[in-house]
Amino acid sequence: MRINKKITDDLVDYIQKQYEFNVEDYPDMLEHLLDLQLCIDEAVLSRYFGNTKESADAKKYWRQHLKFETRKTGRQLLDKINALQKQSKDPIKIVDVGCGDNDWKEHFGKQVIGIDPYNKNADVPLSIERFSKEVIHSSCDVVLVLGSVNFGDKDTIMQQMTAAAKLVKPGGKLFLRANPGITHVNEYAKWVDFFHWTEEYIIYLAEALGFTVNELTWDHPESDLDTPNGNRYYSEWTKT
Ligand SMILES: C[S@@+](CC[C@H](N)C(=O)[O-])C[C@H]1O[C@@H](n2cnc3c(N)ncnc32)[C@H](O)[C@@H]1O
């Protein structure tokens, strides 16, 4: 089960203060509390990333095409994918995990399938966990994970990355944009549990999932001091 530590700790504190029970001493209560935190977390993510009035302001900061000309996951990524297409005799297949507004459609049309459980612009309205169970594994040339496997505890991140990695063909690419644990400056992000990605964990995960890391750096140039909500890791992996 995905654990949102911020919500879980808050519920545990509330029960301690209000009723003077330590939830951990009551296995049934703990089980229900964990179910409840998941329901709240789903609502929090849906409000923040769905097509809601609350998400409109937040999008100004995380949207893919922001600073497209200078970030690694903008034009430079577009050029890389176009180069992969040139090397291939067949149209390459791309899956955009957590596609948000599905901005890569503008460049790749039907070659890209955008999946997202909360945004109605997705081609497939599913989480990566569910999507990966329904498609043929090792069938994609490129899998994009751009800011979408960033929420919840380490086990959840591992499960979601495992699901994304299974889609990639041997020799195919996975492009990752990962948050080093920065909570967005937005009142609706307050309860989103942003995972603290590190360089070490990116390398560990890539190797554990059968990839070689080709590149690991920052998404925005370090000289760019105007990056609202901070910089992100950027990494390119190839499946061995
Ligand atoms: C920070 S936004 C990035 C959106 C898009 N990739 C971009 O860069 O514009 C994170 C996206 O991940 C999606 N997301 C969250 N959990 C997900 C999951 N389990 N599977 C797939 N997408 C997920 C959210 O709905 C949201 O659209």
The ligand as a Tripos MOL2 file, in Angstrom:
@<TRIPOS>MOLECULE
LIG
   27    29     1     0     0
SMALL
NO_CHARGES

@<TRIPOS>ATOM
      1 C1          4.5210   16.8930  -11.7870 C.3       1 LIG1
      2 S1          3.2810   16.2410  -12.8470 S.3       1 LIG1
      3 C2          4.1920   16.0000  -14.3340 C.3       1 LIG1
      4 C3          3.3120   15.8580  -15.5610 C.3       1 LIG1
      5 C4          4.0500   15.7640  -16.8960 C.3       1 LIG1
      6 N1          4.9220   14.5830  -16.9540 N.3       1 LIG1
      7 C5          4.8140   17.0280  -17.1290 C.2       1 LIG1
      8 O1          6.0280   17.0220  -16.9520 O.co2     1 LIG1
      9 O2          4.1760   18.0410  -17.4860 O.co2     1 LIG1
     10 C6          3.1270   14.5670  -12.2120 C.3       1 LIG1
     11 C7          2.1030   13.7150  -12.9700 C.3       1 LIG1
     12 O3          2.2000   12.3570  -12.5110 O.3       1 LIG1
     13 C8          0.9020   11.8150  -12.4750 C.3       1 LIG1
     14 N2          0.9220   10.6290  -11.5920 N.ar      1 LIG1
     15 C9          0.8900   10.5910  -10.2430 C.ar      1 LIG1
     16 N3          0.8990    9.3260   -9.8000 N.ar      1 LIG1
     17 C10         0.9610    8.5300  -10.9080 C.ar      1 LIG1
     18 C11         0.9860    7.1130  -11.1210 C.ar      1 LIG1
     19 N4          0.9580    6.2410  -10.1110 N.pl3     1 LIG1
     20 N5          1.0380    6.6470  -12.3870 N.ar      1 LIG1
     21 C12         1.0640    7.5150  -13.4310 C.ar      1 LIG1
     22 N6          1.0260    8.8660  -13.3010 N.ar      1 LIG1
     23 C13         0.9800    9.3670  -12.0440 C.ar      1 LIG1
     24 C14         0.0530   12.9850  -11.9960 C.3       1 LIG1
     25 O4         -1.3100   12.8320  -12.2880 O.3       1 LIG1
     26 C15         0.6620   14.1590  -12.7390 C.3       1 LIG1
     27 O5          0.0410   14.4040  -13.9690 O.3       1 LIG1
@<TRIPOS>BOND
     1     1     2 1
     2     2     3 1
     3     2    10 1
     4     3     4 1
     5     4     5 1
     6     5     6 1
     7     5     7 1
     8     7     8 2
     9     7     9 1
    10    10    11 1
    11    11    12 1
    12    11    26 1
    13    12    13 1
    14    13    14 1
    15    13    24 1
    16    14    15 ar
    17    14    23 ar
    18    15    16 ar
    19    16    17 ar
    20    17    18 ar
    21    17    23 ar
    22    18    19 1
    23    18    20 ar
    24    20    21 ar
    25    21    22 ar
    26    22    23 ar
    27    24    25 1
    28    24    26 1
    29    26    27 1
@<TRIPOS>SUBSTRUCTURE
     1 LIG1         1 GROUP 0 **** ****
